[in-house]
Amino acid sequence: MTMRSMFRAASKGSTRSDRRGTAAIEFGLISPFLLTLIIGLTEVGMAAFESMQVKDAAEAGVLYASQHPTDIAGIQSAVVNATSTSGIIATPAPTSFCGCPGASGITVGNCISLCASGSAQGQYVRVNANLTHSVILSFPGFTNPLVLTSAATLRIQ
């Protein structure tokens, strides 16, 4: 065996044995970051899903209020039972008010005077829904608990 062939054989074996365990070390170094990323994405996904459920609950309350505008207990029950998510509450309680629509929203009125456009004030119902979301792991930018809120307003007259 020549010197060159012995050197090649020795170098092939040494690089192979030197690399043993490298993947385990790299995985050990990267796994905390991957775990944090997975937990963070799960947290954001759960909060987004629950936020949609709260919005749906407020809209279900408005839908019930369109048929029964004076049944406050029924509106609250519609909000609470609208989705399969537990913990949704209808606070503050649904309110009925008069107002005039405008570019920046509804201006609350007294139900007697006319709007600036000369039309009569409309009667509205506002329904609120809230859910307290507890985070899995505290992250910067997430308060614990995170309160998800939604409101829906409907003109009933």
SERO-4910 file (N, C-alpha, C, O; in steps of 0.05 Angstrom, whole numbers):
BEGIN
 pado doro    nc1    nc2    nc3   cac1   cac2   cac3    cc1    cc2    cc3    oc1    oc2    oc3
  Met    A     17    -23      0      0      0      0     18     25      0     37     27     15
  Thr    A     11     43    -17     27     67    -19     19     86      3     -1     83     17
  Met    A     35    106      7     31    126     28      5    142     22    -10    149     40
  Arg    A      1    147     -4    -22    162    -12    -48    147     -5    -67    159      5
  Ser    A    -49    121    -11    -73    106     -6    -78    103     24   -101    102     33
  Met    A    -57    101     40    -60     99     69    -71    126     80    -88    125     98
  Phe    A    -62    148     69    -72    174     78   -101    177     71   -117    187     88
  Arg    A   -109    169     47   -138    170     40   -155    153     57   -176    162     66
  Ala    A   -146    129     63   -162    111     80   -164    123    108   -186    121    120
  Ala    A   -143    134    118   -144    145    145   -162    170    146   -176    174    166
  Ser    A   -160    187    125   -177    211    126   -206    206    122   -223    219    133
  Lys    A   -213    185    106   -241    178    103   -253    169    129   -275    177    136
  Gly    A   -239    153    143   -249    143    169   -251    165    190   -270    166    205
  Ser    A   -232    183    190   -231    203    211   -254    224    207   -266    233    226
  Thr    A   -259    232    182   -281    251    178   -308    239    184   -326    252    193
  Arg    A   -310    213    178   -335    200    184   -340    198    214   -362    202    223
  Ser    A   -320    191    229   -323    188    258   -325    215    272   -338    218    293
  Asp    A   -313    236    260   -314    262    272   -342    274    269   -350    291    285
  Arg    A   -358    266    249   -384    277    244   -406    263    259   -429    271    258
  Arg    A   -400    242    272   -420    226    287   -431    243    310   -415    254    325
  Gly    A   -457    245    312   -470    260    333   -475    289    327   -487    303    343
  Thr    A   -466    298    304   -470    326    296   -499    333    293   -508    355    302
  Ala    A   -514    316    281   -543    321    277   -558    323    304   -575    340    307
  Ala    A   -550    306    323   -563    308    350   -557    334    364   -574    346    377
  Ile    A   -532    343    361   -524    369    374   -539    392    360   -549    409    374
  Glu    A   -540    391    334   -555    413    320   -584    413    327   -596    434    331
  Phe    A   -596    389    329   -625    387    337   -628    398    365   -648    412    371
  Gly    A   -610    391    383   -612    401    410   -610    431    412   -622    443    429
  Leu    A   -594    443    395   -591    472    395   -615    486    383   -623    508    392
  Ile    A   -628    474    362   -650    487    348   -677    481    361   -696    496    356
  Ser    A   -679    459    376   -706    451    386   -719    471    404   -744    473    403
  Pro    A   -706    486    422   -720    506    438   -733    528    420   -755    537    426
  Phe    A   -720    535    399   -731    555    381   -755    544    366   -775    558    362
  Leu    A   -753    519    357   -775    506    343   -799    503    361   -822    508    353
  Leu    A   -794    495    386   -816    492    405   -829    518    411   -854    519    413
  Thr    A   -814    539    415   -825    566    420   -842    575    396   -863    587    399
  Leu    A   -832    570    372   -847    577    348   -873    562    346   -893    574    339
  Ile    A   -873    536    351   -897    520    350   -917    529    370   -941    532    364
  Ile    A   -909    534    395   -927    543    416   -938    571    409   -962    576    413
  Gly    A   -921    588    399   -930    615    391   -951    614    369   -971    628    370
  Leu    A   -946    598    349   -965    595    327   -992    583    336  -1013    591    327
  Thr    A   -990    564    354  -1014    552    365  -1030    573    381  -1054    574    379
  Glu    A  -1016    589    397  -1029    610    413  -1043    630    395  -1066    637    400
  Val    A  -1030    639    374  -1042    659    356  -1065    647    342  -1086    660    338
  Gly    A  -1063    622    333  -1085    608    320  -1109    605    338  -1132    609    329
  Met    A  -1105    597    363  -1127    594    382  -1140    621    388  -1165    622    389
  Ala    A  -1124    642    391  -1135    668    396  -1151    678    372  -1172    691    375
  Ala    A  -1142    673    348  -1156    682    324  -1182    667    321  -1203    678    314
  Phe    A  -1182    641    327  -1207    625    325  -1227    634    346  -1250    638    340
  Glu    A  -1218    639    370  -1236    648    391  -1246    676    385  -1269    683    392
  Ser    A  -1230    693    373  -1239    720    365  -1262    718    344  -1281    733    346
  Met    A  -1259    699    326  -1281    695    306  -1306    685    319  -1328    692    312
  Gln    A  -1303    668    340  -1326    657    354  -1340    680    369  -1365    680    370
  Val    A  -1325    698    381  -1337    721    395  -1352    738    375  -1374    748    382
  Lys    A  -1341    743    352  -1354    759    332  -1380    746    323  -1401    759    320
  Asp    A  -1379    720    318  -1403    705    310  -1424    706    332  -1448    708    326
  Ala    A  -1416    705    357  -1435    706    379  -1449    733    380  -1474    734    384
  Ala    A  -1435    755    376  -1447    782    376  -1467    784    352  -1488    796    355
  Glu    A  -1459    773    329  -1477    774    306  -1502    757    310  -1523    764    301
  Ala    A  -1499    735    325  -1522    718    331  -1541    733    350  -1566    730    347
  Gly    A  -1530    748    368  -1546    765    386  -1562    786    371  -1585    791    377
  Val    A  -1549    798    351  -1562    819    335  -1584    806    318  -1605    817    314
  Leu    A  -1579    782    308  -1599    768    292  -1623    762    308  -1646    765    299
  Tyr    A  -1619    753    333  -1642    748    351  -1656    775    357  -1681    776    359
  Ala    A  -1641    796    362  -1653    822    368  -1669    833    345  -1687    849    350
  Ser    A  -1663    825    320  -1679    835    298  -1708    825    299  -1726    838    289
  Gln    A  -1712    802    312  -1739    791    315  -1751    797    343  -1775    799    345
  His    A  -1734    800    363  -1743    805    390  -1727    827    403  -1711    822    421
  Pro    A  -1731    852    395  -1713    874    404  -1715    881    433  -1697    893    444
  Thr    A  -1737    874    447  -1740    881    475  -1733    858    494  -1733    861    518
  Asp    A  -1727    834    483  -1721    811    500  -1691    810    506  -1676    796    493
  Ile    A  -1683    825    527  -1655    827    534  -1644    800    542  -1622    792    534
  Ala    A  -1659    785    559  -1649    759    568  -1646    740    544  -1628    724    543
  Gly    A  -1665    741    525  -1663    724    501  -1639    731    484  -1626    713    472
  Ile    A  -1633    757    482  -1610    766    466  -1585    756    479  -1567    746    466
  Gln    A  -1583    758    506  -1559    749    520  -1556    718    517  -1534    708    513
  Ser    A  -1578    704    518  -1578    675    515  -1569    668    486  -1554    649    483
  Ala    A  -1577    683    466  -1569    678    439  -1539    682    436  -1525    667    422
  Val    A  -1528    702    450  -1499    707    449  -1484    684    461  -1465    673    450
  Val    A  -1492    676    485  -1478    655    500  -1479    628    486  -1460    613    487
  Asn    A  -1502    622    474  -1506    595    462  -1501    595    432  -1507    575    419
  Ala    A  -1490    616    421  -1486    618    392  -1465    598    381  -1468    589    359
  Thr    A  -1444    593    396  -1422    576    387  -1417    554    407  -1428    554    429
  Ser    A  -1400    536    400  -1392    515    418  -1370    523    438  -1362    508    455
  Thr    A  -1360    548    434  -1339    558    452  -1351    566    479  -1369    582    480
  Ser    A  -1341    554    500  -1351    561    526  -1337    586    537  -1314    592    531
  Gly    A  -1352    601    554  -1340    625    567  -1348    651    554  -1341    672    564
  Ile    A  -1363    650    532  -1371    675    519  -1394    687    535  -1413    673    542
  Ile    A  -1392    712    542  -1412    726    557  -1421    751    542  -1407    762    526
  Ala    A  -1446    760    548  -1457    783    535  -1456    807    554  -1476    815    566
  Thr    A  -1432    818    557  -1428    842    574  -1413    863    559  -1395    856    543
  Pro    A  -1421    888    563  -1444    898    577  -1470    888    563  -1470    879    541
  Ala    A  -1491    890    578  -1517    880    569  -1525    895    543  -1517    917    539
  Pro    A  -1541    882    526  -1551    894    502  -1566    920    508  -1580    922    528
  Thr    A  -1562    940    491  -1575    966    495  -1590    974    471  -1583    967    448
  Ser    A  -1612    989    476  -1628   1000    454  -1625   1030    455  -1626   1042    477
  Phe    A  -1621   1043    433  -1618   1072    432  -1627   1083    406  -1630   1069    386
  Cys    A  -1631   1109    406  -1639   1124    381  -1614   1138    371  -1596   1146    387
  Gly    A  -1613   1143    345  -1590   1157    334  -1593   1162    305  -1612   1154    291
  Cys    A  -1573   1177    295  -1572   1185    267  -1547   1173    254  -1525   1176    265
  Pro    A  -1550   1159    231  -1526   1149    218  -1509   1171    206  -1520   1191    196
  Gly    A  -1484   1168    206  -1466   1187    194  -1441   1174    184  -1438   1149    185
  Ala    A  -1423   1189    173  -1398   1179    161  -1380   1166    183  -1366   1147    177
  Ser    A  -1381   1176    207  -1364   1165    228  -1378   1145    247  -1368   1138    267
  Gly    A  -1402   1137    239  -1417   1118    256  -1444   1129    263  -1455   1147    249
  Ile    A  -1456   1119    284  -1482   1128    293  -1479   1148    315  -1466   1143    335
  Thr    A  -1492   1171    311  -1492   1192    332  -1516   1187    349  -1539   1188    339
  Val    A  -1512   1183    375  -1534   1177    393  -1551   1202    396  -1541   1224    400
  Gly    A  -1577   1198    395  -1596   1220    397  -1616   1216    420  -1613   1198    436
  Asn    A  -1637   1233    420  -1657   1232    441  -1684   1220    432  -1703   1220    447
  Cys    A  -1685   1209    409  -1709   1197    397  -1732   1216    390  -1753   1208    382
  Ile    A  -1727   1242    394  -1748   1263    389  -1740   1280    366  -1756   1284    347
  Ser    A  -1717   1292    366  -1709   1311    345  -1702   1296    320  -1698   1272    319
  Leu    A  -1700   1312    298  -1693   1301    272  -1663   1300    268  -1648   1315    282
  Cys    A  -1654   1283    251  -1626   1282    244  -1618   1306    227  -1636   1321    218
  Ala    A  -1592   1311    224  -1583   1333    208  -1592   1331    179  -1595   1352    166
  Ser    A  -1597   1308    169  -1607   1304    142  -1637   1310    139  -1648   1311    117
  Gly    A  -1650   1314    162  -1679   1319    162  -1696   1294    166  -1721   1297    168
  Ser    A  -1684   1271    167  -1699   1246    171  -1702   1241    201  -1688   1252    218
  Ala    A  -1721   1223    208  -1726   1216    236  -1703   1198    245  -1690   1184    230
  Gln    A  -1698   1200    271  -1677   1183    283  -1686   1154    282  -1709   1147    285
  Gly    A  -1666   1136    278  -1672   1108    278  -1668   1096    306  -1654   1107    322
  Gln    A  -1680   1073    310  -1677   1059    336  -1658   1035    330  -1661   1020    312
  Tyr    A  -1637   1033    347  -1616   1013    344  -1614    995    368  -1622   1003    390
  Val    A  -1603    972    364  -1595    954    386  -1566    947    383  -1556    940    361
  Arg    A  -1552    950    405  -1523    943    405  -1519    919    423  -1528    918    446
  Val    A  -1506    898    412  -1501    873    427  -1471    870    429  -1456    873    410
  Asn    A  -1462    863    453  -1433    859    459  -1428    830    467  -1445    817    478
  Ala    A  -1404    821    460  -1396    794    468  -1367    795    477  -1350    809    465
  Asn    A  -1360    780    498  -1333    780    509  -1325    751    515  -1342    734    521
  Leu    A  -1299    746    513  -1288    720    521  -1260    725    533  -1244    740    521
  Thr    A  -1255    714    556  -1229    716    568  -1212    691    559  -1219    669    565
  His    A  -1191    697    545  -1173    676    534  -1148    675    551  -1133    695    554
  Ser    A  -1142    652    563  -1117    648    578  -1096    638    560  -1100    618    546
  Val    A  -1073    651    560  -1052    642    542  -1037    618    553  -1036    614    577
  Ile    A  -1026    602    535  -1012    577    542   -985    585    555   -978    574    576
  Leu    A   -971    603    542   -944    611    551   -943    641    547   -951    651    526
  Ser    A   -932    655    567   -931    685    564   -911    692    543   -888    683    543
  Phe    A   -919    709    525   -902    720    504   -904    751    505   -924    762    514
  Pro    A   -883    764    496   -884    793    495   -907    802    476   -909    791    454
  Gly    A   -923    821    484   -945    830    467   -971    817    473   -992    827    464
  Phe    A   -971    795    488   -996    782    496  -1001    786    526   -984    779    543
  Thr    A  -1023    799    532  -1030    801    560  -1043    776    570  -1057    762    554
  Asn    A  -1040    770    595  -1052    745    605  -1070    753    629  -1059    762    649
  Pro    A  -1096    749    628  -1111    738    607  -1117    759    585  -1116    783    590
  Leu    A  -1122    749    561  -1128    766    538  -1159    766    535  -1171    746    532
  Val    A  -1170    791    536  -1199    793    534  -1206    800    505  -1198    820    494
  Leu    A  -1221    782    492  -1230    785    465  -1258    797    465  -1276    786    479
  Thr    A  -1263    818    451  -1289    831    451  -1299    836    422  -1283    838    403
  Ser    A  -1325    837    420  -1337    844    394  -1364    857    400  -1377    851    421
  Ala    A  -1373    874    382  -1399    887    385  -1412    888    357  -1398    891    337
  Ala    A  -1438    887    357  -1453    888    332  -1477    907    338  -1489    906    359
  Thr    A  -1483    924    318  -1505    943    320  -1524    938    297  -1516    933    274
  Leu    A  -1550    940    303  -1571    935    284  -1592    957    286  -1601    963    308
  Arg    A  -1601    967    263  -1623    986    263  -1649    969    262  -1652    953    244
  Ile    A  -1666    973    282  -1690    957    283  -1715    973    274  -1736    962    269
  Gln    A  -1712   1000    272  -1734   1017    262  -1723   1039    245  -1738   1055    235
***
